[in-house]
Each structure stands twice: as C-alpha cells, then as structure tokens.
C-alpha cells in the first residue's frame, strides 16, 4: 500500500469523479484509476461504486476512508515537524484585502513573509469588509485587512493599521464651504457621496447616523476614495471619508466624533496551517496603533 494510492482514493471520494480528481492531482485520469484499483486489489475489496453518474463509497470504502485521512494527516504532520526543525514552512496562505485599500502595511507584511519563507504559496483577493470578515470567520481567508467601525466578533484577533476620524468634504463653492463642523443628523439633508454598504467606512457612517437617530441621504456611491473626492470636487454632493483622504476638498468635522479603522484580522485559534501561523506570527509583531 502506497501513500499515493491513499491520496488518489481520497481525492476521488472528495470530487466524486475520476476525471475531476485527476485534474486536481495534475495527473492523467488512467493513472488515478489504476492506483485506486491497485489499492482495492491489495485490500481485497471494492472501495468505490462506479456504476452511477458519480462515484460513491461502498461499505468497505466508508470503513477505509477515515483511516486514509488519518494516514495522510500523519505523514503531513511528520513533514511539518521536520520542516519546523529546519526552520522551513511550506503550504499556502489565503489573504483578503478590502477593495481599494491604500495601506502599505499588507504589502510589507506579505513581502516579509515571502522573504522569510519563499516556499509558501500566497493568494490575495479583494472584497468588501463585510464579506472579508465572514471569510475569516469561516476559514476562507487566513487573514484579512478590513475596515472596522465597531467591535469585532469573538474568536478574532486584530492589529490596527490606521485609525482615523470620519469627516465630510465639500467643494469650495458648496453652500457649506465655510462651515467647520456639522452634526451627523444633518447628513439626512445633504446629498452624500460615500463608499458602498459592506465597507468599513460606510458601516462607520451608518452606525454614527443610527446613533444620531437619522439616516444619510446617499446620492452617489463609489468603491474608490479618489473617485469620491473627485465627485465632491465637481459639486455633486458632500463626501464622507477618512480625514487623511479629504485632499482638495473643504473639510467639515462631523459631530460627535466617529472613527474608522483598518485592521489586520485573523482567527485567534483553531485549525491554522503552518503557513497561516507564520503569517499570523508576523501580523502579531505589527505594533498596535
């Protein structure tokens, strides 16, 4: 019995199809079939029912499957232990990043991870903060940079990257261009330009307006802060955005003060692979703001 036979058997079970299993394993389909048949001959039992449109486990296959998983996991643990002794980390890590993120902290973190462990596969995907947070919780992402307005759910750790006041910005010829501060309640009377729902900054805006007993009148939405500034500069409304991004606009402080944060977020425990652990160790070393 070979580990390759167990790996092929498990992959066929997970894919319920020999062709898809072969594609996932990057080998020819006849090779997968041959190895599984060899395993069945060695055990003296058919493990897979091939009679239907999808491949199913036989009774013998159901009995063998947990032992196959355990054997493969044991081998991987052995490899991980040896790699740890040699200071090596292999595997893959999945990273999420809020759309239009302008922070250099994540790129610096990934660069340090790559330099320290060049054998790692790193994947990076963009999405809104709400989806990224759900992805971290369900394990889709090992770590993510998200916009945060309130408290994070239990079971997560984080490091603050940026922590800024949420302000408004208007064009020089806007009726409120001479105003220095404005209550959040007044946003119900303005044409507001802001990020879409699901983003951290938008969540912060909605949270602050809820606390003020009002709702902003959102006229325009864009996922890029630069576009929001440009739209406001053209007189199309009042931008609501972090204070560092006001640019050429006239700044108006929103009262009471509300803050929007970018944070590195990851699960505090449970099921992290060595690659994810290496990245999280680096993230923990990032000084909290």
Secondary structure, 3 states (H helix, E strand, C coil): CCHHHHHHHHHHHHHCCHHHHHHHHCCCHHHHHHHHHHHHHHHCCCCEECCCCCCEECHHHHHHHHHHHHHHHHHHHHHHHHHHHCCCCCCEEEEEEECCCCCCHHHHHHHHHHHHCCCCEEEEEEECHHHHHHHHHHCCCCEEEEEECCCCCCCEEEEEEEEEEEEEEECCCCCCCCCCEEEHHHHHHCCEEECCCCCHHHHHHHHHHHHCCCCCCEEEECCCHHHHHHHHHCCCCEEEEEHHHCCCCEEEEEECCCEEEEEEEEECCCCCCHHHHHHHHHHHCCCCC
